[in-house]
Amino acid sequence: MPEEMLVNKIITGAIPEPNLTWWLTYLENFRLRLKSELNRFTLDNIGKCGHLRDGEYGSHKLSEDNPVLVGNNKFSLSTQGIFDAEILSPTQQQLPKKEGVSVKMFWGLTRNAEWVKVEYYFLTKGRKEVATMVNIRETDLEKLFKMEFHLTEVTPIKVWTLLYYQVKEWHRKREELFRHSKSLFDEVCLVSQLFKVNC
């Protein structure tokens, strides 16, 4: 597990024991390094995230309900990025005051390397949850770490783990593409020898 790898490096002294300042500096530098890579790969969009109950066992995504968008107008349901799959619930004090309305949240890093927090409000109609409004706002890690959620929290290790798995998947895909292209390249080089063409 990536968490164990990082902990082992801390224990062995390979990296100093991280505090919040260390994490904020490290993750900010890593975000900047990721910025150029984010445009090289296909990413999910906000509309495909979020989990809304649809019947006893089914679920659907935010975009299927055509909710009203509020917040920063440079973001939309089409905004792409790396988004955490864990759906967060607010504390009792943060619940909407309007009766019958519920809210859930998730966070992520957009293709433009901006941290965002996504809140989606929904109504429950029988066994179906219907999104009515989505609030997408730019944020920063320090604010995310300070936010209170029901039974969980956003921690530096969670952010690092999300980015770790994304980079690992990118690397896997690139290795797979290289293997395929290398096989084709070897073949054309072999055939080129018949025509005395330099490979």
Contacts in CASP RR format, 6 or more apart in sequence:
PFRMAT RR
TARGET T0000
AUTHOR 0000-0000-0000
METHOD contacts of the structure
MODEL  1
MPEEMLVNKIITGAIPEPNLTWWLTYLENFRLRLKSELNRFTLDNIGKCG
HLRDGEYGSHKLSEDNPVLVGNNKFSLSTQGIFDAEILSPTQQQLPKKEG
VSVKMFWGLTRNAEWVKVEYYFLTKGRKEVATMVNIRETDLEKLFKMEFH
LTEVTPIKVWTLLYYQVKEWHRKREELFRHSKSLFDEVCLVSQLFKVNC
2 160 0 8 1.000
2 161 0 8 1.000
2 164 0 8 1.000
2 165 0 8 1.000
3 157 0 8 1.000
3 161 0 8 1.000
6 15 0 8 1.000
6 157 0 8 1.000
6 160 0 8 1.000
9 15 0 8 1.000
10 16 0 8 1.000
10 17 0 8 1.000
10 18 0 8 1.000
16 22 0 8 1.000
18 26 0 8 1.000
18 156 0 8 1.000
20 145 0 8 1.000
20 156 0 8 1.000
23 141 0 8 1.000
23 156 0 8 1.000
23 160 0 8 1.000
24 141 0 8 1.000
24 142 0 8 1.000
24 156 0 8 1.000
27 141 0 8 1.000
27 156 0 8 1.000
27 159 0 8 1.000
27 160 0 8 1.000
27 163 0 8 1.000
28 141 0 8 1.000
30 163 0 8 1.000
31 109 0 8 1.000
31 113 0 8 1.000
31 115 0 8 1.000
32 113 0 8 1.000
34 109 0 8 1.000
34 113 0 8 1.000
34 163 0 8 1.000
34 167 0 8 1.000
35 112 0 8 1.000
35 113 0 8 1.000
37 167 0 8 1.000
37 170 0 8 1.000
38 81 0 8 1.000
38 82 0 8 1.000
38 109 0 8 1.000
38 110 0 8 1.000
38 111 0 8 1.000
38 112 0 8 1.000
38 113 0 8 1.000
39 111 0 8 1.000
40 170 0 8 1.000
41 170 0 8 1.000
41 173 0 8 1.000
43 80 0 8 1.000
43 81 0 8 1.000
43 82 0 8 1.000
43 111 0 8 1.000
44 80 0 8 1.000
44 81 0 8 1.000
44 82 0 8 1.000
44 83 0 8 1.000
45 63 0 8 1.000
45 77 0 8 1.000
45 78 0 8 1.000
45 79 0 8 1.000
45 80 0 8 1.000
45 81 0 8 1.000
46 62 0 8 1.000
46 75 0 8 1.000
46 76 0 8 1.000
46 77 0 8 1.000
46 78 0 8 1.000
46 79 0 8 1.000
46 80 0 8 1.000
46 83 0 8 1.000
46 116 0 8 1.000
46 118 0 8 1.000
46 134 0 8 1.000
46 136 0 8 1.000
47 61 0 8 1.000
47 62 0 8 1.000
47 63 0 8 1.000
47 77 0 8 1.000
47 78 0 8 1.000
48 61 0 8 1.000
48 62 0 8 1.000
48 63 0 8 1.000
49 61 0 8 1.000
49 62 0 8 1.000
49 83 0 8 1.000
49 85 0 8 1.000
49 106 0 8 1.000
49 118 0 8 1.000
50 61 0 8 1.000
50 62 0 8 1.000
50 87 0 8 1.000
50 104 0 8 1.000
50 106 0 8 1.000
50 118 0 8 1.000
50 120 0 8 1.000
51 59 0 8 1.000
51 61 0 8 1.000
51 87 0 8 1.000
51 104 0 8 1.000
52 59 0 8 1.000
52 60 0 8 1.000
52 61 0 8 1.000
52 62 0 8 1.000
52 64 0 8 1.000
52 65 0 8 1.000
52 122 0 8 1.000
52 128 0 8 1.000
52 129 0 8 1.000
52 130 0 8 1.000
52 131 0 8 1.000
53 59 0 8 1.000
53 124 0 8 1.000
53 127 0 8 1.000
53 128 0 8 1.000
53 129 0 8 1.000
54 60 0 8 1.000
54 127 0 8 1.000
54 128 0 8 1.000
54 129 0 8 1.000
55 127 0 8 1.000
55 128 0 8 1.000
56 127 0 8 1.000
62 77 0 8 1.000
62 120 0 8 1.000
62 131 0 8 1.000
62 134 0 8 1.000
63 77 0 8 1.000
65 122 0 8 1.000
65 130 0 8 1.000
65 131 0 8 1.000
65 132 0 8 1.000
67 120 0 8 1.000
67 121 0 8 1.000
67 131 0 8 1.000
67 132 0 8 1.000
67 133 0 8 1.000
67 134 0 8 1.000
68 132 0 8 1.000
68 133 0 8 1.000
68 134 0 8 1.000
69 76 0 8 1.000
69 77 0 8 1.000
69 133 0 8 1.000
69 134 0 8 1.000
69 136 0 8 1.000
70 133 0 8 1.000
70 134 0 8 1.000
70 135 0 8 1.000
71 135 0 8 1.000
71 136 0 8 1.000
71 137 0 8 1.000
72 136 0 8 1.000
72 137 0 8 1.000
72 138 0 8 1.000
75 110 0 8 1.000
75 116 0 8 1.000
75 136 0 8 1.000
75 137 0 8 1.000
75 138 0 8 1.000
76 136 0 8 1.000
77 134 0 8 1.000
79 110 0 8 1.000
79 111 0 8 1.000
79 116 0 8 1.000
79 136 0 8 1.000
80 110 0 8 1.000
80 111 0 8 1.000
81 108 0 8 1.000
81 109 0 8 1.000
81 110 0 8 1.000
81 111 0 8 1.000
82 108 0 8 1.000
82 109 0 8 1.000
82 162 0 8 1.000
82 163 0 8 1.000
82 166 0 8 1.000
83 106 0 8 1.000
83 107 0 8 1.000
83 108 0 8 1.000
83 109 0 8 1.000
83 118 0 8 1.000
84 106 0 8 1.000
84 107 0 8 1.000
84 108 0 8 1.000
84 158 0 8 1.000
84 162 0 8 1.000
85 106 0 8 1.000
86 106 0 8 1.000
86 152 0 8 1.000
86 158 0 8 1.000
87 104 0 8 1.000
87 105 0 8 1.000
87 106 0 8 1.000
88 104 0 8 1.000
88 105 0 8 1.000
88 106 0 8 1.000
88 107 0 8 1.000
88 149 0 8 1.000
88 150 0 8 1.000
88 152 0 8 1.000
88 154 0 8 1.000
89 103 0 8 1.000
89 104 0 8 1.000
89 105 0 8 1.000
89 149 0 8 1.000
89 150 0 8 1.000
89 151 0 8 1.000
90 103 0 8 1.000
90 105 0 8 1.000
90 149 0 8 1.000
90 150 0 8 1.000
91 148 0 8 1.000
91 149 0 8 1.000
91 150 0 8 1.000
92 150 0 8 1.000
94 103 0 8 1.000
94 148 0 8 1.000
95 102 0 8 1.000
95 103 0 8 1.000
96 102 0 8 1.000
96 103 0 8 1.000
96 121 0 8 1.000
100 123 0 8 1.000
100 124 0 8 1.000
101 121 0 8 1.000
101 122 0 8 1.000
101 123 0 8 1.000
101 132 0 8 1.000
102 121 0 8 1.000
102 122 0 8 1.000
102 123 0 8 1.000
102 124 0 8 1.000
102 129 0 8 1.000
103 119 0 8 1.000
103 120 0 8 1.000
103 121 0 8 1.000
103 122 0 8 1.000
104 119 0 8 1.000
104 120 0 8 1.000
104 122 0 8 1.000
105 117 0 8 1.000
105 118 0 8 1.000
105 119 0 8 1.000
105 120 0 8 1.000
105 149 0 8 1.000
106 117 0 8 1.000
106 118 0 8 1.000
107 115 0 8 1.000
107 116 0 8 1.000
107 117 0 8 1.000
107 118 0 8 1.000
107 139 0 8 1.000
107 144 0 8 1.000
107 154 0 8 1.000
108 115 0 8 1.000
108 116 0 8 1.000
108 117 0 8 1.000
108 118 0 8 1.000
108 162 0 8 1.000
109 115 0 8 1.000
109 116 0 8 1.000
109 163 0 8 1.000
110 116 0 8 1.000
114 138 0 8 1.000
115 138 0 8 1.000
115 139 0 8 1.000
115 140 0 8 1.000
115 141 0 8 1.000
115 144 0 8 1.000
116 136 0 8 1.000
116 137 0 8 1.000
116 138 0 8 1.000
116 139 0 8 1.000
117 136 0 8 1.000
117 137 0 8 1.000
117 139 0 8 1.000
117 143 0 8 1.000
117 144 0 8 1.000
117 147 0 8 1.000
118 134 0 8 1.000
118 135 0 8 1.000
118 136 0 8 1.000
119 134 0 8 1.000
119 135 0 8 1.000
119 137 0 8 1.000
120 131 0 8 1.000
120 133 0 8 1.000
120 134 0 8 1.000
120 135 0 8 1.000
121 131 0 8 1.000
121 132 0 8 1.000
121 133 0 8 1.000
121 134 0 8 1.000
121 135 0 8 1.000
122 129 0 8 1.000
122 130 0 8 1.000
122 131 0 8 1.000
122 132 0 8 1.000
123 129 0 8 1.000
123 130 0 8 1.000
123 132 0 8 1.000
124 130 0 8 1.000
141 156 0 8 1.000
141 159 0 8 1.000
144 154 0 8 1.000
144 159 0 8 1.000
145 153 0 8 1.000
145 154 0 8 1.000
145 155 0 8 1.000
145 156 0 8 1.000
147 153 0 8 1.000
147 154 0 8 1.000
188 199 0 8 1.000
189 199 0 8 1.000
192 198 0 8 1.000
192 199 0 8 1.000
193 199 0 8 1.000
END
